[in-house]
Amino acid sequence: MGSTDLISSVPTGLWSSAQRAGDALRRCGRVVIAAHIDADGISSAAIAQLALGRAGIKSSFEFFKKLDGPAIKKLSEQSADTVWFTDLGSGSLSKIEGMKAVVSDHHMPDPSSGARNTCGQTALTDFSTVVQVNPQLHGISGANELSGAGSTFLVALALDPRNIDLAHLAVLGAIGDLQDQKTRRLEGLNRALLSAAIEENTIEAVEDIRYFGRETRPIHKLLEYSSDPFVPRISGNEEGALGFLLELGIELKDDDRWRTWVDLTSSEKKTIVDALKDQLRDSRRKPEAIERLVGEVYVLQKEQKGTPVRDAKEFATLLNACGRHGKADVGLKICAGDRGEAMSDGMVLLRDHRSALSKALTWAKGSGIIRLKNIQFFDAGDEIEETIVGTVAGMLLGSEGADRSAPMVAFAESTEYSDTPKVKASSRGTQDLVARGLDLSVAIRLAAEKVGGVGGGHNIAAGATIPADKRDEFLSDLDEIVGSQITSRGRQRG
């Protein structure tokens, strides 16, 4: 799919906003890129930096966990013609009003910025100094159909059609944002971006097992850490995973080296997948859960086999490791093609990230999870960093013996400067819960606002920052809202 074909697949209003953004950037001599610290944000920043560099526009970058007061102040003091917000900004439009800015984002826009509803689509008051490119404004899901990197890619394409060769970074951002989870493949505009990347020979879409670690994990570890779908006696159980593979006659090593999934023959892969499906059927898992075992996976064709940048899921995890540990700039360099020093630094960060997650998960399991009527939670205090506590919440939901009938909420001490103590709340759900009506983005935002905090995100994962002394009130409100969402969907189906 060439740039012309891709552009024709983008809704007129969305493409017009991308063109306005491109025109605004083209008039700049220097741009500051302000990006989120996760994989989608880092991919977005890389697209922006590469596109501006090709256009001869000087740029610098800043990464943020969120756009709070100090972040806005820091950006407003920069001597730049424009600030380009990537994968953030839409939720803070009222804060950046008056700042000369481009916002390429996919999160729900700030309701206090003058949102209104027109013909079933959300629209915003058009601030003269801010150009916003957001699928949510055009009836397109920002959770499943286009990520922040996708919105940023559209702006890059408007700057110069030759930037179509950056489509693989838009796909990487979407995978990092779990936008393939719902249907086991990329959908909507993400599909068009994928087609462009395939035509550019940067990505290949392959039907395969969807567990994490196809390129780098020993086969038994890939199965042990599997959780979607969760396989009883194998997921979370190293001995169970090893025994399962040995019973199937799968060779686990090639000489002294552990074999990975990509080392297996097609016949071996089929044997394992068929046996896993049998295990799931024997456990009376629903057909739709069994179907989640296999789907599309995305291979970056120009990357070396057996490395974490070869598989899009693993690449995204590498970027998250960089961002969550204060080194998002390293992830940006890796996205831009640095396979030397930046890649070495990234691998160290990935190792440290995995170690931190392992320790945090062990602590969380031992801390005691408290179940309310419709949600469950744990409070890590200062035991787990706020940047990874949401990931830990998701891992807990996928662990052996976990209660997956309710979303998990995790609290950690907030490190942001404030006159009063604050806590970070991170929530994670499951696809089954979303299918029943769960929308954590709405639920956590409403609950946070009721106690004087701020929150948002996506239907399956969201976060908030709230006053520390309002935690219990927040939990009570969130429990009630989540209950009404799931009950309401149940009534609609009935």
C-alpha positions in Angstrom: 0.0 0.0 0.0 1.6 3.3 -1.2 1.1 6.6 0.6 -1.7 7.6 -1.8 -3.7 4.4 -1.1 -3.1 4.7 2.6 -4.2 8.3 2.7 -7.4 7.4 0.8 -8.3 4.9 3.6 -8.1 7.7 6.3 -11.3 9.5 7.1 -11.4 12.9 5.5 -11.7 14.8 8.8 -8.8 13.0 10.4 -6.5 13.4 7.4 -7.4 17.1 7.2 -6.3 17.5 10.8 -3.0 15.7 10.0 -2.5 18.1 7.1 -3.1 21.1 9.3 -0.6 19.7 11.8 1.9 19.1 9.0 1.5 22.7 7.7 2.0 24.1 11.3 5.2 22.1 11.8 6.5 22.9 8.3 6.6 26.6 9.3 8.8 25.9 12.4 12.5 26.3 12.8 12.6 24.3 16.0 10.2 21.9 17.6 10.1 20.3 21.1 8.7 16.8 21.1 6.8 16.0 24.3 6.1 12.3 24.6 4.7 9.7 27.0 7.2 7.2 28.5 5.6 3.9 27.3 6.3 2.0 24.1 3.6 3.8 22.2 5.0 7.2 23.3 8.6 6.3 22.5 7.6 5.0 19.1 5.6 8.2 18.5 8.6 10.3 19.5 10.9 8.4 17.1 8.5 9.0 14.2 8.3 12.7 15.1 12.0 13.1 15.4 12.8 11.2 12.2 10.2 13.1 10.2 11.3 16.5 11.5 14.9 15.7 10.8 14.1 14.8 7.2 12.3 18.0 6.8 15.3 20.0 8.0 13.5 21.1 11.2 15.6 21.1 14.4 14.1 19.2 17.3 14.6 18.1 20.9 12.5 15.9 23.1 11.2 15.5 26.6 9.5 12.4 28.1 6.8 12.6 30.7 4.7 10.2 32.8 1.9 12.7 32.6 1.3 16.3 31.8 1.1 17.8 35.2 1.8 21.4 36.2 5.6 21.1 36.3 5.7 19.4 32.9 3.6 22.1 31.3 5.8 24.8 32.9 8.9 23.1 31.7 7.6 23.0 28.1 6.3 26.5 28.1 9.8 27.8 29.0 11.4 26.1 26.0 12.6 28.3 23.2 10.8 26.5 20.4 8.3 27.5 17.8 6.0 24.6 18.6 5.6 21.8 21.1 4.6 18.5 19.4 2.8 16.3 21.9 2.9 12.6 21.0 0.8 10.0 22.7 -0.4 12.5 25.2 -1.9 16.0 25.3 -5.6 15.3 24.4 -6.4 14.8 28.1 -4.8 18.1 29.0 -6.0 20.4 26.3 -7.4 22.9 28.8 -3.9 23.1 30.4 -2.1 23.8 27.1 -4.5 26.3 25.7 -2.5 29.3 24.5 0.6 27.2 23.9 1.5 26.8 20.2 1.2 23.1 19.9 0.5 20.0 17.7 -1.2 17.1 19.5 -1.1 13.6 17.9 -2.8 11.4 20.5 -5.5 8.7 20.8 -6.7 9.1 24.4 -10.1 10.6 25.3 -10.0 14.4 25.0 -10.2 16.6 28.0 -13.9 17.1 28.7 -13.2 20.5 30.2 -11.8 21.7 26.9 -15.2 22.3 25.4 -16.2 18.8 24.2 -19.5 18.4 22.5 -21.2 15.6 20.6 -22.1 16.0 16.9 -23.7 13.2 14.9 -22.5 10.6 17.3 -18.9 11.9 17.1 -17.0 13.8 19.7 -15.8 17.2 18.6 -13.8 19.9 20.5 -13.7 23.6 20.4 -10.8 24.4 18.1 -8.2 26.4 19.9 -6.3 28.7 17.6 -2.9 27.7 18.9 -3.5 24.0 19.1 -3.9 21.5 16.2 -5.1 18.1 17.4 -4.9 14.8 15.5 -7.0 12.2 17.4 -9.1 9.3 16.0 -11.5 9.7 18.9 -12.7 13.0 17.3 -13.8 11.1 14.1 -15.6 8.1 15.5 -12.5 5.9 15.5 -11.5 3.9 18.5 -8.3 5.0 20.2 -8.2 1.8 22.1 -8.3 -0.7 19.2 -8.0 1.1 15.8 -5.3 3.7 16.1 -2.6 4.4 18.7 -0.6 7.5 19.5 2.1 6.4 17.2 -0.5 5.9 14.5 -1.7 9.5 14.9 1.8 10.8 14.9 2.6 8.7 11.7 -0.3 10.4 9.9 1.2 13.8 10.7 4.6 12.6 9.5 2.9 11.4 6.3 1.3 14.8 5.9 4.8 16.4 6.3 6.2 14.2 3.5 4.7 11.1 1.8 8.1 9.5 1.8 7.7 9.0 5.6 5.6 6.0 4.7 8.7 4.0 5.5 8.1 4.8 9.2 4.9 2.7 9.2 6.6 -0.1 11.1 7.0 2.3 14.1 3.3 3.0 14.0 2.6 -0.7 14.1 5.1 -1.1 17.0 3.3 1.6 19.0 0.0 -0.1 18.4 1.3 -3.5 19.6 2.9 -1.8 22.6 -0.5 -0.3 23.4 -2.1 -3.9 23.1 -4.3 -2.8 20.3 -4.2 -6.3 18.8 -5.5 -8.0 21.9 -9.3 -7.8 21.3 -9.4 -9.7 18.0 -5.9 -11.2 18.0 -4.9 -9.0 15.1 -4.7 -5.3 14.3 -7.9 -3.7 13.1 -9.2 -0.5 11.7 -6.7 2.1 10.6 -4.0 0.1 12.2 -4.7 -2.5 9.5 -3.9 0.0 6.8 -0.7 1.0 8.5 0.3 -2.6 8.8 -0.4 -3.1 5.0 1.9 -0.1 4.4 4.7 -1.6 6.6 4.3 -5.0 4.8 4.7 -3.3 1.4 7.8 -1.5 2.7 9.2 -5.0 3.7 9.7 -3.9 7.3 7.1 -6.1 8.9 5.6 -9.5 8.2 2.3 -10.6 9.7 2.4 -14.3 10.7 -0.3 -16.6 12.1 1.3 -18.2 15.1 1.0 -18.7 18.9 0.5 -15.3 20.5 2.4 -15.9 23.8 5.2 -13.5 24.6 8.8 -14.5 24.0 8.7 -16.3 20.7 12.2 -15.1 19.7 14.1 -15.1 23.0 12.5 -17.3 25.7 13.2 -21.0 26.1 10.0 -22.9 25.0 9.1 -24.0 28.6 9.5 -20.4 29.8 7.3 -19.1 27.1 4.6 -21.5 28.3 5.3 -20.9 32.0 4.7 -17.2 31.7 1.7 -17.6 29.4 -1.6 -16.0 30.6 -3.8 -15.2 27.7 -5.3 -17.8 27.6 -4.3 -19.2 31.0 -3.6 -22.9 30.8 -4.1 -24.8 34.1 -1.0 -26.8 35.4 1.2 -25.1 32.7 0.8 -21.3 33.1 2.8 -20.1 36.1 4.2 -23.6 36.6 7.8 -24.3 35.4 7.7 -28.0 36.2 4.3 -28.3 34.6 5.5 -26.6 31.4 8.6 -28.8 31.2 6.6 -32.0 31.8 4.1 -31.0 29.2 6.8 -30.6 26.5 8.7 -33.7 27.4 5.5 -35.8 27.2 5.0 -34.5 23.7 8.6 -35.5 22.8 9.8 -32.0 22.1 13.6 -31.6 22.2 14.2 -28.7 24.6 17.8 -28.0 23.8 20.0 -27.8 20.7 23.4 -28.9 22.2 23.7 -26.7 25.3 21.4 -24.0 24.1 17.7 -23.8 25.1 15.5 -23.8 22.0 13.0 -21.0 21.5 9.7 -21.1 19.7 11.1 -19.8 16.5 13.6 -22.7 16.5 10.9 -25.2 16.3 9.7 -26.9 13.1 6.2 -26.3 11.8 5.3 -29.9 12.9 6.6 -29.3 16.4 4.6 -26.0 16.7 1.4 -27.7 15.6 1.9 -30.6 18.1 2.3 -28.1 20.9 -0.6 -25.9 19.9 -3.0 -28.8 19.4 -2.0 -30.2 22.8 -2.6 -26.8 24.5 -6.0 -26.6 22.9 -6.8 -30.1 24.3 -5.7 -28.9 27.7 -8.0 -25.9 27.5 -10.9 -27.9 26.3 -10.4 -30.4 29.2 -10.4 -27.4 31.5 -13.8 -26.4 30.1 -12.5 -23.1 28.8 -14.9 -21.2 26.5 -14.2 -21.5 22.7 -13.4 -17.8 22.5 -10.7 -18.3 25.1 -9.2 -21.2 23.3 -9.2 -19.1 20.1 -6.9 -16.5 21.8 -4.1 -19.0 21.7 -3.3 -18.4 18.0 -3.5 -15.2 16.0 -1.4 -12.7 14.2 2.1 -11.9 15.4 4.3 -9.2 13.8 7.9 -9.9 12.8 10.3 -7.0 12.0 11.9 -8.5 9.0 15.2 -6.5 8.9 16.1 -7.3 12.5 18.3 -10.2 13.6 16.6 -13.5 14.5 16.6 -14.3 18.2 16.8 -10.7 19.4 14.0 -8.8 21.2 13.7 -6.3 18.4 12.7 -9.1 15.9 9.2 -9.6 17.4 6.9 -6.6 17.9 5.7 -7.6 21.3 9.2 -8.1 22.6 10.4 -4.9 21.0 7.6 -3.0 22.7 8.6 -4.6 26.1 12.2 -3.4 25.5 10.9 0.1 24.9 8.7 -0.1 28.1 11.8 -1.2 30.1 13.6 1.9 28.9 10.8 4.3 29.6 9.7 2.9 32.9 13.2 3.2 34.2 13.9 6.7 33.2 15.7 6.1 30.0 13.1 6.7 27.3 15.8 8.4 25.2 17.6 5.0 24.9 14.4 3.5 23.5 14.1 6.3 21.0 17.6 5.7 19.7 16.8 2.0 19.3 13.7 2.9 17.3 15.8 5.1 15.1 18.1 2.2 14.3 20.9 2.3 16.9 22.0 -1.3 17.4 25.3 -0.5 19.1 25.5 1.4 22.4 21.8 2.2 22.7 20.9 -1.5 22.1 23.4 -2.6 24.7 22.1 -0.1 27.2 18.5 -1.2 26.4 19.4 -4.9 27.0 20.7 -3.9 30.5 17.5 -2.0 31.2 15.4 -4.9 30.0 17.3 -7.3 32.4 16.8 -4.8 35.3 13.1 -4.4 34.3 12.5 -8.1 34.4 14.2 -8.4 37.7 12.2 -5.5 39.2 9.0 -7.0 38.0 9.8 -10.4 39.4 10.6 -9.0 42.8 7.5 -6.8 42.7 5.3 -9.7 41.7 6.6 -11.8 44.6 5.9 -9.0 47.0 2.4 -8.3 45.7 1.4 -12.0 45.9 2.5 -12.1 49.5 0.9 -8.8 50.4 -2.6 -10.0 50.3 -5.1 -9.0 47.6 -8.4 -7.6 49.0 -11.6 -8.4 47.1 -14.5 -5.9 47.1 -17.8 -6.6 45.4 -16.7 -5.7 41.8 -13.0 -5.0 42.0 -9.9 -6.3 43.8 -6.8 -4.3 44.9 -3.5 -4.2 46.7 -1.5 -1.3 48.1 2.2 -1.4 47.5 3.0 1.9 49.2 6.7 2.5 48.4 7.5 -1.2 47.9 6.9 -1.0 44.1 7.7 1.9 41.8 4.7 3.7 40.4 6.0 3.2 36.9 5.7 -0.6 37.0 2.8 -1.2 39.5 0.3 -1.3 36.7 2.3 -4.0 34.9 2.4 -6.0 38.1 -1.4 -5.7 38.4 -1.7 -7.2 35.0 0.7 -10.0 35.8 -1.2 -10.8 38.9 -4.4 -11.2 36.9 -2.5 -13.7 34.6 -0.9 -15.7 37.4 -1.9 -19.2 38.5 -4.9 -19.2 40.9 -5.8 -15.6 40.2 -9.3 -14.3 40.4 -10.0 -13.1 36.9 -13.7 -12.2 37.6 -12.8 -8.7 38.7 -10.4 -6.0 37.5 -7.2 -5.5 39.6 -6.3 -2.1 41.0 -2.9 -1.4 42.4 -1.7 1.5 44.5 1.8 2.9 44.8 3.2 6.0 46.4 3.4 8.9 43.9 6.8 10.4 43.4 5.4 13.6 41.8 6.0 16.9 43.8 2.9 17.9 45.7 2.0 19.9 48.8 -0.2 17.0 49.9 0.7 13.3 49.6 -0.7 11.5 46.6 -1.0 7.9 45.4 -0.9 6.4 41.9 -3.7 4.0 41.1 -3.3 1.6 38.2 -6.0 -0.8 37.0 -6.0 -3.8 34.7 -8.9 -5.8 33.3 -9.4 -8.8 31.0 -10.9 -9.1 27.5 -13.7 -11.2 29.1 -14.5 -8.3 31.5 -14.4 -5.7 28.7 -16.8 -7.9 26.7 -19.2 -7.8 29.7 -19.1 -4.0 29.7 -16.0 -3.0 31.7 -14.5 0.4 30.7 -11.7 1.3 33.1 -11.0 4.5 31.3 -14.4 5.9 32.2 -14.6 4.2 35.6 -11.3 5.4 36.9 -11.7 8.9 35.5 -15.0 9.4 37.2 -13.9 7.8 40.5 -10.7 10.0 40.5 -12.6 13.2 39.8 -15.0 12.5 42.7 -12.1 12.7 45.1 -10.2 15.5 43.5 -7.8 13.5 41.4 -7.3 12.9 37.7 -7.4 9.7 35.7 -8.0 8.1 32.3 -6.6 5.5 29.9 -8.3 2.7 28.0 -11.1 0.2 28.6 -8.8 -2.6 29.6 -6.1 -0.5 31.4 -6.3 2.9 33.1 -4.6 4.9 35.8 -5.2 7.8 38.1 -3.4 10.1 40.6 -5.5 10.8 43.8 -5.0 12.4 47.2 -3.5 9.7 49.5 -6.2 10.3 52.2 -9.0 9.6 49.6 -7.9 6.1 48.7 -10.8 4.3 50.4 -13.4 6.7 49.1 -11.9 6.3 45.6 -12.1 2.5 45.9 -15.8 2.6 47.0 -16.7 4.9 44.1 -14.7 2.8 41.6 -16.3 -0.5 42.9 -19.8 1.0 42.4 -19.0 2.3 38.9 -17.5 -0.9 37.7 -20.5 -2.8 39.1 -22.9 -0.6 37.2 -20.9 -1.0 33.9 -21.0 -4.8 34.0 -24.6 -5.0 35.2 -25.7 -2.6 32.6 -24.1 -4.6 29.8 -25.7 -7.8 31.2 -29.1 -6.2 31.0 -28.6 -5.0 27.5 -27.7 -8.6 26.4 -30.7 -10.0 28.3 
